[in-house]
Amino acid sequence: MAAATLVLAITATASGGGDAHGDSQASTYERGESARHVTSGVPSAAGSMSAPESSGTAVSAKEPQVRVEVAGIRTSAVPDSCPATRALRFYRAREREWLTKMGAGDKDSSPAGIVQRTPACPRYLAKVAQTRARAARRAWERFRTLRDFPIRPGVNAWLRAVEEAQRPYPGSRAWLRSCSAAEGGWGRWVVHGGGSYYSGAEYVDVSSGHLQYRYSTFRGHYRRALDDLRTRGFRVPEHLQEVSVTAWRSALGQALAGGWGILHGQRSHWYASYGRGC
């Protein structure tokens, strides 16, 4: 079977007549074993080029027209000026941006490369890319919005808060689980010794919560975690947006402070439980 012949003819046209650019210029590329040509308007490898047929598309004098003929299929476009080409690059870049923020971006994909391999003005692909970019943006909005859970029987607030903390602080899950098991447990929020919260516990600076945070230590870790989250575009519930006793008594508050702390070398607070889970 004879191989298919691919001929790429690039013709530069200029407005007006009589100037140096009035003469047409062309280059051809032919791949394959067959000497067959698709149309009579395409020259052979050894022959001269005949005048190309009009594609019916208006082309600026300053922008060369690209015509590709493959097995009798002709397409025309001006890649650098086609609005859909620019839209395709934009939306593919936006999609990759949102996915990368969630740790799911494909760094090997090249939106520009995909566009360059598209012979015609890719209006359909631009529409698809727009839809995908918008879906990725909605996914990022859900991903960056962190949830807190009420600490009560049957809710598993702590373990669910640990999972929420994996979005901004991936890799902290195992430590948050093991250290909390050695410190305050996975159930209710307790002060050191197993009792419930009492008014003024924060002033006594007693270790409390699932990670048995002293309030003074928690304030420093949580403040830095909040700064980090805001810089990266994450959102925390309204009642946790400031350093407070409410955040200290929250499952998500302790999970975020602990996630930030363990990933930034702040393990010294749990020195008493070294080798026992922390």
matplotlib code that plots the C-alpha trace (Angstrom):
import matplotlib.pyplot as plt

x = [0.0, 1.4, 2.0, -0.1, 1.4, 1.5, 2.1, 2.3, 2.1, 2.8, 1.9, 2.6, 0.4, 0.7, -1.8, -1.5, 0.7, 4.2, 6.1, 8.8, 6.3, 3.9, 5.5, 4.2, 6.7, 6.1, 7.8, 6.7, 7.3, 6.4, 6.6, 5.9, 6.8, 4.1, 4.6, 0.8, -0.4, -3.7, -4.5, -3.0, -2.4, 0.3, 3.7, 5.8, 9.1, 11.0, 8.6, 7.7, 4.7, 1.6, -0.6, -2.5, -6.2, -8.1, -9.4, -12.1, -10.6, -9.5, -5.9, -4.1, -1.2, 1.1, -0.1, 0.9, -1.9, -1.3, -2.9, -2.6, -3.7, -3.8, -5.5, -7.7, -8.8, -7.9, -8.0, -6.9, -6.1, -3.9, -2.8, -1.2, -4.3, -7.1, -9.1, -10.0, -6.3, -5.6, -8.6, -7.5, -4.1, -5.7, -8.2, -5.8, -3.4, -6.1, -7.2, -3.7, -3.3, -6.4, -5.4, -1.8, -3.1, -4.9, -1.8, -3.3, -1.7, 0.0, 3.3, 4.2, 1.2, 1.9, -1.1, 1.1, 2.2, -1.3, -2.3, 0.7, -0.4, -3.9, -4.0, -7.2, -8.7, -9.7, -13.1, -14.5, -11.3, -11.4, -15.0, -14.1, -11.1, -13.3, -15.7, -12.8, -11.2, -14.5, -15.0, -11.4, -12.1, -15.3, -13.3, -10.7, -13.3, -14.6, -11.1, -9.9, -13.0, -12.2, -14.9, -15.1, -17.1, -18.9, -17.3, -20.0, -20.6, -20.9, -19.5, -15.8, -14.9, -11.2, -10.5, -12.6, -10.7, -7.4, -8.6, -9.5, -6.0, -4.5, -5.6, -3.2, -0.8, -0.6, 1.6, 0.6, -2.1, -0.1, 1.5, -1.7, -3.4, -0.6, 0.3, -3.3, -3.8, -0.9, -2.1, -5.8, -7.4, -9.7, -12.9, -14.0, -12.0, -10.3, -7.9, -4.8, -6.0, -9.2, -11.5, -13.7, -13.1, -13.7, -13.7, -10.3, -8.4, -6.6, -5.2, -3.9, -2.2, -3.0, -2.4, -5.8, -7.5, -6.8, -3.1, -2.9, -1.9, -1.1, -3.0, 0.1, 1.7, -1.5, -1.8, 1.6, 1.1, -2.4, -1.5, 1.2, -1.1, -3.8, -1.2, -0.1, -3.6, -4.6, -1.5, -2.3, -6.0, -7.6, -10.7, -11.5, -14.9, -15.9, -15.6, -12.0, -10.7, -9.0, -6.7, -9.1, -10.2, -12.9, -10.2, -8.3, -11.4, -12.1, -11.1, -10.2, -8.3, -6.0, -5.6, -4.5, -2.2, -0.7, -0.4, 1.4, 3.6, 4.8, 5.6, 7.6, 9.8, 7.8, 7.7, 9.3, 5.9, 5.2, 8.6, 6.9, 5.4, 8.5, 8.6, 5.0, 3.3, 4.7]
y = [0.0, 3.4, 5.7, 8.8, 12.0, 15.1, 18.4, 21.7, 24.8, 28.1, 31.1, 34.7, 37.3, 41.1, 43.8, 46.1, 45.2, 45.9, 45.7, 43.2, 41.0, 40.8, 37.6, 34.5, 32.4, 28.8, 25.8, 22.2, 19.2, 15.7, 12.5, 9.0, 6.6, 7.5, 10.2, 10.8, 14.3, 15.1, 18.1, 19.5, 22.7, 21.0, 20.6, 17.5, 17.3, 18.1, 20.3, 24.0, 25.1, 26.2, 29.0, 27.8, 27.7, 30.2, 28.8, 31.3, 32.7, 36.4, 36.7, 39.8, 41.0, 40.7, 37.2, 34.1, 31.7, 28.1, 25.4, 21.7, 19.0, 15.5, 12.8, 15.2, 17.1, 20.8, 23.1, 26.7, 28.8, 31.6, 30.1, 33.2, 35.3, 32.8, 33.8, 30.2, 29.3, 31.9, 30.8, 27.2, 28.2, 30.3, 27.7, 24.8, 26.9, 27.8, 24.2, 23.1, 26.0, 24.8, 21.2, 22.0, 23.8, 20.6, 18.5, 16.9, 18.9, 17.1, 18.9, 17.0, 18.3, 21.3, 23.5, 25.3, 22.1, 20.8, 24.1, 23.9, 20.5, 21.7, 22.6, 24.6, 27.3, 25.0, 26.5, 23.2, 22.4, 25.9, 25.3, 21.9, 23.5, 26.3, 23.7, 21.8, 24.9, 26.0, 22.5, 22.6, 26.0, 24.7, 21.7, 24.0, 26.1, 22.9, 21.7, 24.9, 25.3, 23.4, 22.1, 21.7, 19.0, 19.1, 17.0, 14.6, 10.9, 9.2, 12.1, 11.0, 14.7, 14.3, 11.7, 13.7, 16.9, 15.1, 14.3, 17.9, 18.9, 16.7, 19.3, 22.0, 19.7, 16.4, 13.8, 14.7, 12.1, 9.3, 11.6, 13.3, 10.0, 8.3, 11.3, 12.0, 8.4, 8.8, 12.2, 13.2, 10.3, 10.3, 10.9, 13.9, 17.0, 16.6, 18.5, 16.8, 14.0, 13.3, 16.0, 18.3, 21.9, 24.4, 28.1, 29.6, 26.5, 28.5, 30.8, 27.9, 26.8, 23.2, 20.7, 20.0, 18.6, 15.8, 16.8, 18.0, 21.5, 24.1, 27.2, 29.3, 26.8, 26.4, 30.2, 30.4, 27.3, 28.2, 31.8, 30.7, 28.1, 30.7, 33.0, 30.1, 29.0, 32.6, 33.0, 29.8, 30.6, 28.2, 29.1, 28.1, 28.3, 31.8, 30.8, 29.6, 32.6, 34.1, 32.7, 32.0, 29.5, 28.4, 27.4, 25.6, 23.6, 22.7, 19.5, 21.2, 24.0, 21.4, 19.4, 22.4, 23.7, 20.2, 19.7, 23.0, 22.2, 18.8, 19.9, 22.8, 21.1, 22.0, 18.6, 19.8, 20.4, 16.6, 15.6, 13.7, 11.3, 10.7, 7.0, 6.5, 7.9, 11.4]
z = [0.0, -1.0, 1.9, 2.2, 0.9, 3.0, 1.3, 3.3, 1.1, 2.7, 0.6, 1.6, 0.0, 0.1, -0.3, -3.4, -6.4, -7.7, -4.5, -3.6, -1.7, -4.6, -5.9, -4.2, -2.3, -1.3, 0.3, 0.1, 2.1, 0.9, 3.0, 1.8, -1.0, -3.4, -6.1, -6.2, -5.4, -4.1, -6.3, -9.5, -7.6, -5.5, -7.1, -7.1, -5.2, -8.4, -10.1, -9.8, -7.7, -9.5, -8.1, -5.0, -5.1, -3.1, 0.2, 0.5, 3.8, 3.9, 4.9, 6.0, 3.9, 7.0, 8.0, 5.9, 5.1, 6.0, 3.8, 4.6, 2.2, 3.5, 1.4, -0.3, 2.9, 2.8, 5.8, 6.1, 9.1, 10.5, 13.8, 15.2, 14.6, 15.0, 18.1, 18.9, 18.9, 21.5, 23.5, 23.4, 24.8, 27.5, 28.7, 28.7, 30.7, 33.2, 33.5, 34.2, 36.8, 38.8, 38.7, 39.7, 42.8, 43.8, 43.2, 40.1, 37.3, 34.4, 34.1, 30.9, 28.9, 26.7, 25.7, 23.2, 21.7, 21.3, 19.5, 17.2, 16.1, 15.2, 11.5, 11.5, 13.7, 16.6, 17.6, 18.8, 20.9, 22.4, 23.5, 25.1, 26.8, 28.1, 29.6, 31.2, 32.6, 34.2, 35.7, 37.1, 38.6, 40.3, 41.6, 43.0, 44.8, 46.5, 47.2, 48.9, 51.1, 54.4, 56.7, 60.4, 62.2, 65.5, 68.2, 69.3, 69.3, 65.9, 63.9, 63.9, 63.9, 64.5, 61.7, 59.3, 60.2, 59.6, 56.1, 55.5, 56.6, 53.9, 51.2, 52.4, 54.2, 52.3, 54.0, 57.6, 57.9, 59.5, 62.1, 63.0, 63.6, 65.5, 67.7, 68.6, 69.5, 72.0, 73.2, 73.4, 71.5, 68.5, 70.4, 72.5, 73.2, 76.6, 78.8, 80.2, 82.5, 80.6, 81.8, 79.7, 78.9, 81.8, 81.7, 81.9, 80.8, 78.2, 80.9, 82.9, 79.6, 80.2, 77.4, 75.7, 72.7, 70.3, 70.0, 73.6, 72.5, 75.2, 74.2, 74.0, 71.6, 69.6, 69.1, 67.4, 65.2, 64.2, 63.4, 61.0, 59.5, 58.9, 57.2, 55.0, 54.1, 53.1, 51.0, 49.1, 48.6, 51.1, 53.1, 56.6, 58.3, 59.6, 63.2, 62.7, 60.8, 63.8, 66.5, 69.4, 72.1, 69.6, 67.1, 69.9, 70.8, 67.2, 65.5, 62.3, 64.2, 65.9, 62.7, 60.7, 63.4, 63.8, 60.0, 59.7, 62.7, 61.7, 58.1, 59.4, 62.0, 65.1, 66.8, 70.1, 71.7, 71.7, 73.1, 75.9, 73.4, 71.3, 70.4, 71.4, 68.3, 68.0]

ax = plt.figure().add_subplot(projection="3d")
ax.plot(x, y, z, "-o")
ax.set_aspect("equal")
plt.show()
